[in-house]
Amino acid sequence: MKLDDATFRQLRRLAPVLDDVLNAGEVEHADQAADLASLAQLCSRLFDAYRDQTSVGDCASGTAPCGNCECIEALGTQKASV
């Protein structure tokens, strides 16, 4: 899935915040917390868009087109319960 320019720029802007938090092992100030919340929302929107684009629902057909481990596990669970 190709990212649009605005989303790409937003990820580029927020990525250093995550790096700072990971290096410090803690959230050091309120701006970091707010930026982490923005990053989480952006990641959630990207995940939803990716899921919608890749037809994750097709996993039930046995094809698991997305290659997502959760889909494959769910597929295995569905086969085992049938």
Secondary structure, 3 states (H helix, E strand, C coil): CCCCHHHHHHHHHHHHHHHHHHHHCCCCCHHHHHHHHHHHHHHHHHHHHHHHHHCHHHHHHCCCCCCCHHHHHHHHHHHHHC
